[in-house]
């Protein structure tokens, strides 16, 4: 089974200090997407970022994922300052520490499920045999093993989602970021996703979900719900 | 270990995304095929011409009177032989015989079959000729083009020349010159010098020119000076000038194709460049996804480099092999007409396979470098943009 990180529970995993993100900075089209964001997430916590579209949830996730850089402020993950990481280190960080599940899945359409799942480990130094073993485990956890050899373009939305989850989990990341994971799923598939999320939580993974789906409200394993509006955190509510 | 997974993924992408690459491979094959065919053809022609030229005399001397070529006295042969360093001096009658009904011309070469001074090429040619039978009646050796032309005009065994005196001279067609020498000999007729003298109406003791060799090429300029001092009204044609003219001719024709090649390749590279640069392209999204799941810029460039290197190598091999078959097996239909020009007589040249590996290497570099640059530069540009933007 996957690495259980329950032993780290309570340690601070993610810290955001005074984060600002301004698009088109210094131009008349400048737009402040995030304003002075402060947030901390502990190891093993599942945190939901809620808010309407355009409130800044996805931008915040992309900064934590080092897919983009903040205009100001500091982001620390596992004690490592990732807000100013040079490319090579940012890539290593994405390849080792985090797994991202995108709203639009972002899969390589011409490849099969298994081939998509192994992509993050191609440059890891593992041999193909090890990668395949990890892929099998990851697909099993994501309930997509039965479609392993099927091309992604022939899959349903829910299956694509599970393929994206398997890809995000193959390298056993400590932090999993989900950007509007159920936005393109029907209710049944959304509930299936929540089940997978719970099993990840049970394994001690730290999960941050950006969503405006009401299905995430009142989930027992969600530790914190952070409500965002207009680029700011208006409410951070512990579920306990 | 690391390469195992990378190679697996590279092969996977190449096979799974065949349709994406097929267009690039096809265009590459066509460009490499055309360029290689042109270079094979021009190398082969140059080789054939230069090897034929190699066997010719180093110099051809013609008398000039009032600024125009005049008949050259045979007596000059002894005087030229008297110059130190000169060998193989041979008188020659050389001229075009016009065949009025079809406005074609044969190149008639009259030589002294018994003169040991004749150049190597002729000696080799005459080796298989039964001189006793050849001289039993007026005979000639004809090139393949001449034979076919005469046959088409019902001159199967002989041909009747018209002399300047208005008389007719019937000459037996003894043998056809070897097909391999068609490039040079296609429209050539070789006959005894006396017979040629009669057909062209030259006086006794007159020839059109004299050929000779100077083995020490350091002496060539001195010999030319001595010839001018000796005869004054003389034109000396050096083999090296002819060689240069041949080279220039085919380099010029090859150069025209090179320009076409450059135009084509620039257009193709722009298309490739645009494919990767486009804001909403599959390639761009693919790079964004790979970056998002932890691939570094270096990893992306490595993948794109090898992916496209495989395409370039496959296209190169297919293009070069097809060009080889087209030129040396099929004898370059269409393209050979462009290179051989509007030939006097229809010529069926067999191209000698000449493959210069330096040229092949150059073709590879001239193709691979712009191709890879056209892919890697935009790929790099996408790779350095935030993955979030690239995935849009």
Interface residues (C-beta under 8 A of the other chain):
Chain A: X62 X65 X67 X68 X69 X87 X88 X91 X92 X94 X95 X96 X100 X102 X106 X107 X108 X110 X111 X115 X118 X119 X120 X121 X122 X123 X124 X125 X126 X127 X128 X131 X167 X171
Chain B: X1 X2 X4 X5 X6 X8 X9 X12 X13 X16 X17 X20 X285 X286 X288 X289 X290 X291 X292 X293 X294 X295 X296 X297 X298 X299 X384 X386 X387 X388 X391
